């Protein structure tokens, strides 16, 4: 919303509004299909304001994905901290994603969607998606070490495959039940590890 005469400009609120609008537009339409005009309209901001805050469309995409990954990490870390120590902390991650799959408008992982849409380019979407996967591997490796798993690195990678695979299939098939199936697979992996 443009600032009315006599109102104070709040640059942080403007930036947050643009990020939120861009995240919604990119999620709904894709990072390449959506244009800056569409984001500007959704944000109630001018293209100039977007470019002033983010430099370019690529800068806006990177900012949206960075913001998303920070929120996802905080979400997962909170769920882990709230769970009882041990195996329950690993399962808490999968309980969390099961609830996410059931949310209205669920469209899968923004990081993986953007990296896939970017078709293997070495830009921000791929770099941030790789960092996102590393976050999960590190989180799981730490939790697996805490429960005394013999090979936490290998098992952590397997858990990431289950998590991202279930996320993709749930988004494509629009099946929120994949979260419960993923949890069963994880329990089997943990029993074997």
Secondary structure, 3 states (H helix, E strand, C coil): CCCCCCCCCCHHHHHHHHHHHHHHHHHHHCCCCCCHHHHHHHHCCCHHHHHHHHCCHHHHHHHHHHHHHHHHHHHHHHHHHHCCCCHHHHHHHHHHHHHHHCCCCCCCCHHHHHHHHCCCCCCHHHHHHHHHHHHHHHHHHHHHHHCCCCCHHHHHHHHHHHHHHHHHHHHHHCCCCHHHHHHHHHHHHHHHC
